Amino acid sequence: MKTRGAKISSFSQPNPGRIMILLCMGILLILAGLALVPPVHARQLYFPFLMILFFLPQAWGRIQFHENGVWSLFQLLGWTRLHSYTWHKEGHLALRYGRKLTDMVLKIPESDRPAIEALLAEKVPQAPEPSTFR
Protein backbone atom coordinates (compact mmCIF):
# COMPACT_ATOMS: atom_id res chain seq x y z
CA MET A 1 0.00 0.00 0.00
CA LYS A 2 1.33 3.38 -0.99
CA THR A 3 1.85 5.81 1.87
CA ARG A 4 0.93 9.45 1.64
CA GLY A 5 4.20 10.81 2.98
CA ALA A 6 4.54 13.98 5.02
CA LYS A 7 1.68 16.50 4.79
CA ILE A 8 2.53 19.71 2.94
CA SER A 9 -0.85 21.44 3.06
CA SER A 10 -4.39 20.63 4.20
CA PHE A 11 -7.56 22.63 3.69
CA SER A 12 -11.30 22.17 3.40
CA GLN A 13 -12.63 22.07 -0.11
CA PRO A 14 -16.34 22.92 -0.11
CA ASN A 15 -18.24 20.41 -2.20
CA PRO A 16 -20.54 22.27 -4.63
CA GLY A 17 -23.19 19.58 -4.12
CA ARG A 18 -23.02 19.77 -0.30
CA ILE A 19 -26.68 20.82 0.04
CA MET A 20 -27.84 17.88 -2.09
CA ILE A 21 -25.64 15.48 -0.13
CA LEU A 22 -27.05 16.75 3.18
CA LEU A 23 -30.59 16.46 1.80
CA CYS A 24 -29.94 12.83 0.79
CA MET A 25 -28.53 12.14 4.25
CA GLY A 26 -31.68 13.61 5.83
CA ILE A 27 -33.91 11.42 3.68
CA LEU A 28 -31.83 8.37 4.61
CA LEU A 29 -32.17 9.22 8.31
CA ILE A 30 -35.95 9.45 7.91
CA LEU A 31 -35.97 6.08 6.13
CA ALA A 32 -33.84 4.60 8.89
CA GLY A 33 -36.26 6.00 11.47
CA LEU A 34 -39.19 4.46 9.63
CA ALA A 35 -37.35 1.14 9.57
CA LEU A 36 -37.30 1.19 13.39
CA VAL A 37 -41.07 0.62 13.51
CA PRO A 38 -41.62 -2.94 14.84
CA PRO A 39 -40.91 -5.62 13.77
CA VAL A 40 -37.31 -4.53 13.20
CA HIS A 41 -34.71 -6.64 11.48
CA ALA A 42 -31.09 -5.51 11.74
CA ARG A 43 -30.57 -5.89 8.00
CA GLN A 44 -33.17 -3.14 7.39
CA LEU A 45 -30.84 -0.61 9.03
CA TYR A 46 -27.66 -1.49 7.14
CA PHE A 47 -28.33 0.35 3.90
CA PRO A 48 -29.38 3.76 5.28
CA PHE A 49 -26.49 3.91 7.75
CA LEU A 50 -23.92 2.71 5.23
CA MET A 51 -25.06 5.38 2.80
CA ILE A 52 -24.81 8.04 5.50
CA LEU A 53 -21.26 6.91 6.25
CA PHE A 54 -20.51 7.15 2.53
CA PHE A 55 -21.93 10.68 2.17
CA LEU A 56 -20.35 12.26 5.26
CA PRO A 57 -16.78 12.54 3.90
CA GLN A 58 -18.12 13.86 0.61
CA ALA A 59 -19.95 16.68 2.36
CA TRP A 60 -17.03 17.64 4.64
CA GLY A 61 -14.02 16.28 2.77
CA ARG A 62 -10.54 17.73 3.02
CA ILE A 63 -7.95 18.07 0.30
CA GLN A 64 -4.41 17.35 1.45
CA PHE A 65 -1.18 17.79 -0.46
CA HIS A 66 1.43 15.23 0.61
CA GLU A 67 4.92 14.33 -0.53
CA ASN A 68 3.56 11.39 -2.53
CA GLY A 69 0.44 12.95 -4.04
CA VAL A 70 -2.90 14.62 -3.41
CA TRP A 71 -5.26 12.98 -0.90
CA SER A 72 -8.90 13.56 -1.81
CA LEU A 73 -11.78 11.77 -0.08
CA PHE A 74 -10.74 8.11 -0.05
CA GLN A 75 -7.91 8.06 -2.55
CA LEU A 76 -4.36 9.19 -3.04
CA LEU A 77 -3.73 10.64 -6.48
CA GLY A 78 -0.03 9.91 -6.87
CA TRP A 79 2.18 12.34 -8.75
CA THR A 80 2.53 9.80 -11.59
CA ARG A 81 -1.27 9.94 -12.15
CA LEU A 82 -1.31 13.74 -12.43
CA HIS A 83 -0.64 14.79 -16.02
CA SER A 84 -0.56 18.56 -15.66
CA TYR A 85 -1.84 21.55 -13.71
CA THR A 86 -3.00 25.05 -14.55
CA TRP A 87 -3.62 28.08 -12.34
CA HIS A 88 -6.77 30.04 -13.10
CA LYS A 89 -8.22 33.28 -11.84
CA GLU A 90 -9.03 33.80 -8.15
CA GLY A 91 -6.67 31.07 -6.90
CA HIS A 92 -8.33 28.14 -8.67
CA LEU A 93 -6.05 25.23 -9.52
CA ALA A 94 -7.01 22.65 -12.16
CA LEU A 95 -5.27 19.29 -11.77
CA ARG A 96 -5.54 17.04 -14.83
CA TYR A 97 -5.34 13.35 -13.93
CA GLY A 98 -6.35 9.84 -14.97
CA ARG A 99 -6.70 8.04 -18.28
CA LYS A 100 -9.66 10.19 -19.32
CA LEU A 101 -7.81 13.39 -18.36
CA THR A 102 -10.36 14.56 -15.82
CA ASP A 103 -9.92 18.00 -14.25
CA MET A 104 -10.14 18.44 -10.49
CA VAL A 105 -10.64 22.16 -9.84
CA LEU A 106 -9.66 23.34 -6.37
CA LYS A 107 -9.85 26.75 -4.72
CA ILE A 108 -6.47 27.14 -3.04
CA PRO A 109 -6.18 29.51 -0.06
CA GLU A 110 -3.67 32.32 -0.67
CA SER A 111 -1.68 31.26 2.41
CA ASP A 112 -1.09 27.77 0.95
CA ARG A 113 -0.43 28.78 -2.64
CA PRO A 114 3.39 29.26 -2.46
CA ALA A 115 3.99 25.84 -0.86
CA ILE A 116 1.64 24.08 -3.27
CA GLU A 117 3.07 25.90 -6.28
CA ALA A 118 6.62 24.86 -5.33
CA LEU A 119 5.53 21.25 -4.80
CA LEU A 120 3.66 21.08 -8.11
CA ALA A 121 6.55 22.68 -10.01
CA GLU A 122 8.80 19.92 -8.73
CA LYS A 123 6.43 16.95 -9.22
CA VAL A 124 3.99 17.69 -12.08
CA PRO A 125 4.48 19.35 -15.49
CA GLN A 126 2.54 22.55 -16.04
CA ALA A 127 0.00 22.49 -18.88
CA PRO A 128 1.45 23.99 -22.08
CA GLU A 129 -1.70 25.99 -22.88
CA PRO A 130 -4.46 27.07 -20.51
CA SER A 131 -7.33 24.60 -20.44
CA THR A 132 -10.96 25.63 -20.32
CA PHE A 133 -12.04 26.65 -16.84
CA ARG A 134 -15.26 25.01 -15.73
MDTraj code that builds the backbone (N, CA, C; nanometers):
import mdtraj as md
import numpy as np

residues = "MET LYS THR ARG GLY ALA LYS ILE SER SER PHE SER GLN PRO ASN PRO GLY ARG ILE MET ILE LEU LEU CYS MET GLY ILE LEU LEU ILE LEU ALA GLY LEU ALA LEU VAL PRO PRO VAL HIS ALA ARG GLN LEU TYR PHE PRO PHE LEU MET ILE LEU PHE PHE LEU PRO GLN ALA TRP GLY ARG ILE GLN PHE HIS GLU ASN GLY VAL TRP SER LEU PHE GLN LEU LEU GLY TRP THR ARG LEU HIS SER TYR THR TRP HIS LYS GLU GLY HIS LEU ALA LEU ARG TYR GLY ARG LYS LEU THR ASP MET VAL LEU LYS ILE PRO GLU SER ASP ARG PRO ALA ILE GLU ALA LEU LEU ALA GLU LYS VAL PRO GLN ALA PRO GLU PRO SER THR PHE ARG".split()
xyz = np.array([
    [0.0853, -0.1192, 0.0000],
    [0.0000, 0.0000, 0.0000],
    [0.0888, 0.1240, 0.0000],
    [0.0538, 0.2166, -0.0844],
    [0.1327, 0.3383, -0.0985],
    [0.1021, 0.4327, 0.0169],
    [0.2055, 0.4859, 0.0783],
    [0.1852, 0.5809, 0.1874],
    [0.1755, 0.7220, 0.1312],
    [0.1122, 0.8068, 0.2075],
    [0.0933, 0.9451, 0.1639],
    [0.2195, 1.0282, 0.1759],
    [0.3041, 0.9980, 0.2723],
    [0.4201, 1.0808, 0.2985],
    [0.3830, 1.1965, 0.3896],
    [0.4770, 1.2845, 0.4124],
    [0.4544, 1.3984, 0.5018],
    [0.3533, 1.4955, 0.4401],
    [0.2702, 1.5551, 0.5245],
    [0.1681, 1.6496, 0.4794],
    [0.2320, 1.7846, 0.4512],
    [0.2034, 1.8390, 0.3333],
    [0.2533, 1.9707, 0.2944],
    [0.1480, 2.0773, 0.3239],
    [0.0228, 2.0481, 0.2880],
    [-0.0851, 2.1441, 0.3063],
    [-0.2167, 2.0690, 0.3202],
    [-0.3077, 2.1236, 0.3994],
    [-0.4386, 2.0629, 0.4196],
    [-0.5418, 2.1741, 0.4326],
    [-0.6522, 2.1626, 0.3594],
    [-0.7564, 2.2628, 0.3692],
    [-0.8896, 2.2010, 0.3298],
    [-0.9966, 2.2635, 0.3747],
    [-1.1304, 2.2174, 0.3403],
    [-1.1636, 2.2644, 0.2003],
    [-1.2182, 2.1737, 0.1233],
    [-1.2626, 2.2073, -0.0112],
    [-1.4137, 2.1930, -0.0142],
    [-1.4887, 2.3041, -0.0124],
    [-1.6345, 2.2917, -0.0110],
    [-1.6841, 2.2168, -0.1339],
    [-1.7654, 2.1179, -0.1116],
    [-1.8243, 2.0415, -0.2198],
    [-1.9423, 2.1214, -0.2750],
    [-1.9442, 2.1484, -0.4075],
    [-2.0544, 2.2270, -0.4630],
    [-2.1903, 2.1606, -0.4441],
    [-2.1931, 2.0287, -0.4304],
    [-2.3189, 1.9584, -0.4117],
    [-2.3486, 1.9277, -0.2661],
    [-2.2877, 2.0049, -0.1733],
    [-2.3019, 1.9774, -0.0304],
    [-2.4486, 1.9800, 0.0149],
    [-2.5266, 2.0729, -0.0351],
    [-2.6678, 2.0825, 0.0037],
    [-2.7421, 1.9559, -0.0390],
    [-2.7172, 1.9095, -0.1614],
    [-2.7841, 1.7882, -0.2091],
    [-2.7408, 1.6667, -0.1284],
    [-2.6137, 1.6599, -0.0932],
    [-2.5642, 1.5482, -0.0130],
    [-2.6311, 1.5488, 0.1240],
    [-2.6401, 1.6663, 0.1867],
    [-2.7052, 1.6750, 0.3175],
    [-2.8540, 1.6422, 0.3086],
    [-2.9188, 1.6808, 0.1998],
    [-3.0588, 1.6464, 0.1796],
    [-3.0765, 1.4947, 0.1680],
    [-2.9889, 1.4301, 0.0920],
    [-2.9940, 1.2834, 0.0795],
    [-2.9704, 1.2168, 0.2143],
    [-2.8779, 1.2703, 0.2927],
    [-2.8526, 1.2138, 0.4253],
    [-2.9761, 1.2289, 0.5134],
    [-3.0453, 1.3413, 0.5056],
    [-3.1677, 1.3614, 0.5834],
    [-3.2762, 1.2617, 0.5446],
    [-3.2922, 1.2397, 0.4147],
    [-3.3908, 1.1423, 0.3676],
    [-3.3545, 1.0026, 0.4169],
    [-3.2260, 0.9687, 0.4128],
    [-3.1828, 0.8375, 0.4606],
    [-3.2063, 0.8220, 0.6108],
    [-3.1878, 0.9294, 0.6865],
    [-3.2165, 0.9223, 0.8305],
    [-3.3654, 0.9004, 0.8561],
    [-3.4500, 0.9650, 0.7770],
    [-3.5946, 0.9447, 0.7911],
    [-3.6310, 0.8001, 0.7577],
    [-3.5712, 0.7476, 0.6498],
    [-3.5971, 0.6083, 0.6128],
    [-3.5492, 0.5126, 0.7215],
    [-3.4341, 0.5444, 0.7804],
    [-3.3836, 0.4602, 0.8893],
    [-3.4772, 0.4675, 1.0094],
    [-3.5315, 0.5853, 1.0372],
    [-3.6260, 0.5997, 1.1475],
    [-3.7538, 0.5219, 1.1229],
    [-3.8002, 0.5228, 0.9966],
    [-3.9194, 0.4458, 0.9625],
    [-3.8943, 0.2954, 0.9731],
    [-3.7694, 0.2560, 0.9484],
    [-3.7347, 0.1137, 0.9572],
    [-3.7339, 0.0656, 1.1018],
    [-3.7322, 0.1577, 1.1981],
    [-3.7304, 0.1185, 1.3392],
    [-3.8679, 0.0796, 1.3919],
    [-3.9721, 0.1007, 1.3101],
    [-4.1071, 0.0616, 1.3513],
    [-4.1115, -0.0913, 1.3577],
    [-4.1627, -0.1475, 1.4691],
    [-4.1617, -0.2942, 1.4843],
    [-4.2402, -0.3632, 1.3738],
    [-4.2075, -0.4823, 1.3366],
    [-4.0913, -0.5621, 1.3770],
    [-3.9663, -0.5144, 1.3032],
    [-3.8568, -0.5036, 1.3741],
    [-3.7310, -0.4532, 1.3200],
    [-3.6348, -0.5689, 1.2974],
    [-3.5770, -0.5696, 1.1797],
    [-3.4707, -0.6641, 1.1480],
    [-3.3444, -0.5811, 1.1275],
    [-3.2336, -0.6272, 1.1812],
    [-3.1086, -0.5506, 1.1741],
    [-3.0692, -0.5209, 1.0305],
    [-3.0986, -0.6115, 0.9394],
    [-3.0570, -0.5887, 0.8003],
    [-3.1305, -0.4711, 0.7360],
    [-3.2448, -0.4295, 0.7920],
    [-3.3167, -0.3142, 0.7393],
    [-3.2410, -0.1839, 0.7661],
    [-3.1555, -0.1838, 0.8649],
    [-3.0840, -0.0614, 0.9028],
    [-2.9491, -0.0478, 0.8338],
    [-2.8984, -0.1548, 0.7743],
    [-2.7658, -0.1494, 0.7138],
    [-2.7552, -0.0457, 0.6031],
    [-2.8450, -0.0520, 0.5064],
    [-2.8333, 0.0347, 0.3901],
    [-2.8374, 0.1840, 0.4247],
    [-2.9365, 0.2311, 0.4999],
    [-2.9376, 0.3760, 0.5279],
    [-2.8121, 0.4237, 0.6020],
    [-2.7660, 0.3462, 0.6992],
    [-2.6494, 0.3915, 0.7752],
    [-2.5195, 0.3798, 0.6955],
    [-2.5096, 0.2798, 0.6095],
    [-2.3917, 0.2706, 0.5234],
    [-2.3876, 0.3868, 0.4243],
    [-2.5024, 0.4258, 0.3723],
    [-2.5065, 0.5384, 0.2796],
    [-2.4712, 0.6695, 0.3502],
    [-2.5160, 0.6839, 0.4733],
    [-2.4809, 0.8044, 0.5498],
    [-2.3306, 0.8088, 0.5725],
    [-2.2709, 0.6959, 0.6076],
    [-2.1256, 0.6913, 0.6254],
    [-2.0529, 0.7213, 0.4956],
    [-2.1111, 0.6850, 0.3828],
    [-2.0509, 0.7145, 0.2530],
    [-2.0595, 0.8637, 0.2205],
    [-2.1725, 0.9275, 0.2530],
    [-2.1932, 1.0676, 0.2174],
    [-2.1203, 1.1665, 0.3082],
    [-2.0969, 1.1316, 0.4330],
    [-2.0346, 1.2260, 0.5262],
    [-1.9007, 1.2813, 0.4772],
    [-1.8052, 1.1969, 0.4367],
    [-1.6777, 1.2537, 0.3901],
    [-1.6937, 1.3377, 0.2644],
    [-1.7920, 1.3063, 0.1817],
    [-1.8117, 1.3864, 0.0611],
    [-1.8637, 1.5255, 0.0930],
    [-1.9416, 1.5364, 0.1981],
    [-1.9952, 1.6676, 0.2361],
    [-1.8900, 1.7526, 0.3066],
    [-1.8039, 1.6894, 0.3875],
    [-1.7034, 1.7640, 0.4637],
    [-1.5633, 1.7126, 0.4375],
    [-1.5335, 1.6815, 0.3120],
    [-1.4024, 1.6278, 0.2774],
    [-1.2930, 1.7331, 0.2858],
    [-1.1716, 1.6864, 0.3012],
    [-1.0543, 1.7730, 0.3022],
    [-0.9631, 1.7328, 0.1884],
    [-0.8972, 1.8311, 0.1308],
    [-0.7949, 1.8066, 0.0300],
    [-0.6615, 1.8230, 0.1002],
    [-0.5730, 1.7273, 0.0823],
    [-0.4413, 1.7348, 0.1452],
    [-0.3336, 1.7109, 0.0395],
    [-0.2332, 1.7975, 0.0401],
    [-0.1177, 1.7794, -0.0459],
    [-0.0082, 1.7138, 0.0373],
    [0.0387, 1.5983, -0.0082],
    [0.1428, 1.5229, 0.0612],
    [0.2638, 1.5079, -0.0298],
    [0.3718, 1.4552, 0.0257],
    [0.4922, 1.4329, -0.0525],
    [0.4689, 1.3367, -0.1690],
    [0.3770, 1.2409, -0.1508],
    [0.3559, 1.1388, -0.2533],
    [0.2319, 1.1595, -0.3389],
    [0.1608, 1.2694, -0.3207],
    [0.0443, 1.2951, -0.4037],
    [-0.0599, 1.3801, -0.3343],
    [-0.1784, 1.3839, -0.3930],
    [-0.2900, 1.4623, -0.3414],
    [-0.3928, 1.3654, -0.2842],
    [-0.4272, 1.3818, -0.1560],
    [-0.5262, 1.2980, -0.0897],
    [-0.6604, 1.3678, -0.0987],
    [-0.7560, 1.3006, -0.1642],
    [-0.8897, 1.3562, -0.1807],
    [-0.9907, 1.2471, -0.1514],
    [-1.0785, 1.2734, -0.0531],
    [-1.1780, 1.1774, -0.0084],
    [-1.1120, 1.0472, 0.0332],
    [-1.1254, 0.9414, -0.0460],
    [-1.0737, 0.8112, -0.0054],
    [-0.9549, 0.7654, -0.0882],
    [-0.8966, 0.8519, -0.1668],
    [-0.7908, 0.8062, -0.2552],
    [-0.6720, 0.9011, -0.2567],
    [-0.5578, 0.8423, -0.2853],
    [-0.4356, 0.9191, -0.3037],
    [-0.4077, 0.9258, -0.4530],
    [-0.4119, 1.0458, -0.5089],
    [-0.3734, 1.0643, -0.6483],
    [-0.2226, 1.0865, -0.6500],
    [-0.1491, 0.9822, -0.6847],
    [-0.0031, 0.9914, -0.6870],
    [0.0443, 1.0869, -0.7954],
    [0.1647, 1.1371, -0.7798],
    [0.2183, 1.2341, -0.8754],
    [0.2267, 1.1744, -1.0153],
    [0.2444, 1.0424, -1.0265],
    [0.2526, 0.9795, -1.1593],
    [0.1170, 0.9800, -1.2301],
    [0.0070, 0.9898, -1.1553],
    [-0.1274, 0.9941, -1.2152],
    [-0.1684, 1.1345, -1.2576],
    [-0.1001, 1.2359, -1.2063],
    [-0.1315, 1.3742, -1.2429],
    [-0.0539, 1.4094, -1.3696],
    [-0.1278, 1.4484, -1.4745],
    [-0.0637, 1.4790, -1.6024],
    [-0.0153, 1.6229, -1.6109],
    [-0.0944, 1.7153, -1.5600],
    [-0.0559, 1.8565, -1.5661],
    [-0.1422, 1.9367, -1.4703],
    [-0.1055, 2.0629, -1.4535],
    [-0.1838, 2.1548, -1.3710],
    [-0.1842, 2.2920, -1.4346],
    [-0.2859, 2.3690, -1.4038],
    [-0.2997, 2.5054, -1.4551],
    [-0.3609, 2.5922, -1.3466],
    [-0.3029, 2.7097, -1.3276],
    [-0.3615, 2.8078, -1.2345],
    [-0.4596, 2.8941, -1.3108],
    [-0.5740, 2.9188, -1.2506],
    [-0.6767, 3.0040, -1.3098],
    [-0.7002, 3.1232, -1.2187],
    [-0.7916, 3.2080, -1.2606],
    [-0.8220, 3.3284, -1.1835],
    [-0.8708, 3.2945, -1.0432],
    [-0.8538, 3.3873, -0.9533],
    [-0.9026, 3.3796, -0.8155],
    [-0.8507, 3.2590, -0.7386],
    [-0.7283, 3.2143, -0.7672],
    [-0.6674, 3.1069, -0.6898],
    [-0.7203, 2.9677, -0.7176],
    [-0.7847, 2.9468, -0.8311],
    [-0.8326, 2.8144, -0.8667],
    [-0.7210, 2.7363, -0.9352],
    [-0.7063, 2.6121, -0.8966],
    [-0.6051, 2.5234, -0.9521],
    [-0.6758, 2.4061, -1.0182],
    [-0.6444, 2.3797, -1.1444],
    [-0.7006, 2.2651, -1.2155],
    [-0.5924, 2.1589, -1.2266],
    [-0.6170, 2.0435, -1.1673],
    [-0.5266, 1.9292, -1.1771],
    [-0.5848, 1.8322, -1.2789],
    [-0.5084, 1.7988, -1.3808],
    [-0.5537, 1.7044, -1.4830],
    [-0.4939, 1.5679, -1.4500],
    [-0.5818, 1.4675, -1.4356],
    [-0.5343, 1.3353, -1.3935],
    [-0.6141, 1.2248, -1.4618],
    [-0.5639, 1.1027, -1.4515],
    [-0.6350, 0.9838, -1.4974],
    [-0.6233, 0.9581, -1.6459],
    [-0.6749, 0.8423, -1.6864],
    [-0.6703, 0.8040, -1.8277],
    [-0.7615, 0.8897, -1.9135],
    [-0.8724, 0.9370, -1.8560],
    [-0.9659, 1.0193, -1.9324],
    [-0.9344, 1.1681, -1.9210],
    [-0.8246, 1.2008, -1.8551],
    [-0.7811, 1.3390, -1.8361],
    [-0.8913, 1.4254, -1.7747],
    [-0.9344, 1.3849, -1.6584],
    [-1.0361, 1.4564, -1.5825],
    [-0.9712, 1.5733, -1.5092],
    [-1.0422, 1.6850, -1.4997],
    [-0.9919, 1.8001, -1.4245],
    [-1.0529, 1.8024, -1.2852],
    [-0.9685, 1.8195, -1.1847],
    [-1.0138, 1.8437, -1.0488],
    [-0.9822, 1.9901, -1.0223],
    [-1.0842, 2.0726, -1.0049],
    [-1.0644, 2.2158, -0.9842],
    [-1.0767, 2.2446, -0.8353],
    [-0.9728, 2.3053, -0.7796],
    [-0.9661, 2.3340, -0.6367],
    [-0.9472, 2.4832, -0.6149],
    [-1.0103, 2.5367, -0.5124],
    [-0.9849, 2.6754, -0.4716],
    [-0.8785, 2.6690, -0.3633],
    [-0.7616, 2.7201, -0.3941],
    [-0.6474, 2.7142, -0.3036],
    [-0.6414, 2.8425, -0.2209],
    [-0.6339, 2.8309, -0.0888],
    [-0.6182, 2.9508, -0.0059],
    [-0.4854, 3.0216, -0.0381],
    [-0.4869, 3.1535, -0.0348],
    [-0.3667, 3.2319, -0.0668],
    [-0.2491, 3.1949, 0.0231],
    [-0.2765, 3.1600, 0.1486],
    [-0.1679, 3.1264, 0.2411],
    [-0.0980, 2.9962, 0.2022],
    [-0.1673, 2.9056, 0.1347],
    [-0.1088, 2.7771, 0.0953],
    [-0.0522, 2.7769, -0.0455],
    [-0.0819, 2.8787, -0.1226],
    [-0.0429, 2.8777, -0.2635],
    [0.1077, 2.8652, -0.2870],
    [0.1959, 2.9388, -0.2179],
    [0.3394, 2.9257, -0.2462],
    [0.3926, 2.7832, -0.2236],
    [0.3509, 2.7195, -0.1154],
    [0.3987, 2.5835, -0.0863],
    [0.3473, 2.4846, -0.1906],
    [0.2214, 2.4987, -0.2291],
    [0.1637, 2.4081, -0.3270],
    [0.2247, 2.4318, -0.4646],
    [0.2467, 2.5573, -0.4984],
    [0.3074, 2.5898, -0.6278],
    [0.4484, 2.5324, -0.6387],
    [0.5263, 2.5422, -0.5316],
    [0.6617, 2.4863, -0.5328],
    [0.6586, 2.3340, -0.5450],
    [0.5657, 2.2705, -0.4749],
    [0.5530, 2.1246, -0.4802],
    [0.5111, 2.0785, -0.6191],
    [0.4122, 2.1461, -0.6778],
    [0.3661, 2.1078, -0.8111],
    [0.4738, 2.1314, -0.9166],
    [0.5487, 2.2399, -0.9043],
    [0.6546, 2.2678, -1.0011],
    [0.7601, 2.1579, -1.0003],
    [0.7813, 2.0985, -0.8855],
    [0.8800, 1.9918, -0.8728],
    [0.8268, 1.8573, -0.9219],
    [0.6977, 1.8296, -0.8991],
    [0.6434, 1.6955, -0.9217],
    [0.5633, 1.6773, -1.0497],
    [0.4951, 1.7830, -1.0982],
    [0.3992, 1.7688, -1.2081],
    [0.4305, 1.8727, -1.3154],
    [0.4261, 1.8340, -1.4445],
    [0.4478, 1.9352, -1.5486],
    [0.3298, 2.0314, -1.5591],
    [0.3613, 2.1562, -1.5869],
    [0.2544, 2.2549, -1.6036],
    [0.1971, 2.2402, -1.7443],
    [0.0669, 2.2626, -1.7589],
    [0.0004, 2.2490, -1.8884],
    [0.0583, 2.3498, -1.9866],
    [0.0846, 2.3070, -2.1113],
    [0.1446, 2.3994, -2.2083],
    [0.0532, 2.5145, -2.2458],
    [-0.0763, 2.4899, -2.2608],
    [-0.1697, 2.5993, -2.2883],
    [-0.2816, 2.5933, -2.1856],
    [-0.3396, 2.7075, -2.1513],
    [-0.4464, 2.7068, -2.0509],
    [-0.5657, 2.6248, -2.0994],
    [-0.6148, 2.5396, -2.0093],
    [-0.7332, 2.4604, -2.0442],
    [-0.8583, 2.5414, -2.0099],
    [-0.9698, 2.4937, -2.0547],
    [-1.0960, 2.5626, -2.0324],
    [-1.1343, 2.5514, -1.8855],
    [-1.1628, 2.6645, -1.8248],
    [-1.2037, 2.6651, -1.6843],
    [-1.3523, 2.6361, -1.6757],
    [-1.3859, 2.5370, -1.5893],
    [-1.5261, 2.5007, -1.5729],
    [-1.5768, 2.5482, -1.4419],
])
top = md.Topology()
chain = top.add_chain()
for i, resn in enumerate(residues, 1):
    res = top.add_residue(resn, chain, resSeq=i)
    for name in ("N", "CA", "C"):
        top.add_atom(name, md.element.get_by_symbol(name[0]), res)
traj = md.Trajectory(xyz[None], top)
